[in-house]
Amino acid sequence: MSGSDQSPMANSTVPPSLACGLINAANRYLSAEPFRFQVVATGLVLRLRQVWMLRFVPSQGAGAAGQAEESGQRLHLLSSLQRFLAADPNGKVTCDQESPGPGALFLLRQYPDGKVSLQCELSQRYLGGAEDNVTCFAQTVSEGEKWSLHLAQHPNGHMLNPGKQRYMRCDQQTGHMRCDRDLPWGPEAVITLHFYLKEKKYGLRSGAGSLLAADGSLQAELSPQTLYSLELRGGLLALRDADGRYLTGREGTVKTFKTDKPGRDELFALEPSAAQVSLRTFAGGRFVCCRPGADIYANAMSVGNTEIFQLLLNDVTKQACFRSSSGTYLAAGPKDSVVSTSTQDKGVWFSLQYREQRVTLRMADGRHMATRPNGQLLLVPEAAGKEEEFLLLLVNRPLLILQSEAGFVGLFPGTQRLDGNRPAYDASTLTLGEDGFCHFRVANKYWSLEQDGLVMASGDHPSNFTLQFVSSSCLVLKAPNSKYLVAEAGGRLWAGASNAASATPFRY
């Protein structure tokens, strides 16, 4: 589901789009089958065949946006097979068009309960049906023509209000969420947008696991006050509580507000969240710090904004660079120094070379980043030793949600076994040991490893796992037996791969 990671605001010249699943009244997902490009409503869970890209068609002319709200938002539906859904005047539904014809344009209408209908603009008929009898023939909307939207993005992300260009964050000191940051930085800026299948509603969860209630408070348990209906506005999201009030950041604290329709303060985009890390020297235990206008030292005792870096990976070269909160990069400077630069040139890219939980940073010319006794960073030509070893610590995923092509990592019902193909996730709490190893806990038990390599959630004490970043959106996991995790399509999650290249990449 990699296409679902695109923010609807990522490129303003491209029409906004959202990846969604469509659930009918019988709790079945609309599915695009490869055989004859058939369209059915038989999916029990959200897999790739059940993901539809909603491509919004911008309204034309003065006052068109307001008219679109009244008559419905125009869009195309693109299947995972890269074919467009279409309906003919007789109600027959097809999904074999490589480019959208007249019958592929639909009007999205929204209802107070959060459900939507899809009306073919050409025939003025509504999409509905069940099982293998999906048609577009109904002249009016009944429950059989209503669909619930299940967003297909990875649940962890940043909530951006494009109107104010501000990001949502969890303010632990006050116990509220705020929408006041121009940069999503640190664990407080990662929000989990969770879909509750039974209720067909959404919840907003902080990194600490608390749920945002309509009155702005953070609550530990799910309740009607922490559930929201989803509304779409041209690729942006609005969240509506049970009383018809919309979630907004207009008053500092994020809570619901009475308004007839969502405005600029009530519209959000769920953006993908890149890894943010801290670099700690393995020998000295100090953190690399990047302050504007200052030399680069590893002398910080704790992690604040200046000790957090956004880890950016080039998917072609597999090299990484480190961007600070001020927008500068760690880079090679004159006379083997390490400096802060505002330019993303060839001097900012390093190869990450993993040694168990440790990592060395190697430049293309063979030099390695190292630390002087006073903590100053430099580049040395020697083979990497302890002075060149760092701990690369993931700091903005206190709740880790792992997803592969097979599905989510979660507990098999009624057991302590973790499977890799679950339709819904079980978030694991990530803690970092003093020695740099990762410890995962779910359902109050630590991840552990069986003799045959199966991953369980049965440990009373932590087991040592390590993370390795392999692309801009994926990581692999190394288990205590020195093997890498593999998530099989049948569900088995086990430590059996001998190297990172044969491991399963997980989106997180």
Protein Blocks (a to p, Z undefined) as FASTA:
>chain_A
ZZmmpcfklpmkbccddddddddfkopacdddfehoiacdfbfbdcfklpccdddddded
ehklmmmmmnopadddddfkopacdddfkopacdfbfbdcfklpccddddfkopacdddf
klopacedehjlccdfbfbdcfklgccdddfbdfbdcdddfklopacdddfknopacdfb
fbdgdjklpccddddfklopacdddfkopacdfkopacfbdcfklgccdddeehiacddd
fkopacdfknopacddddfbdcfklgccddddddddddddfklopacdddehiacddfbf
bdcfklpccddddfklopacdddfkopacdddeehiacddfbdcfklpccdddehjbccd
ddfkopacdddfkopacddfbdcdfklpccdddfklmbacdddfkbccdddehiabdcfk
bfbdcdddddddfkopacddeehiacdddfkopacdfbfbdcddddddfbfkbccdddfk
opacdddfklpacdfbfbfklmccddZZ
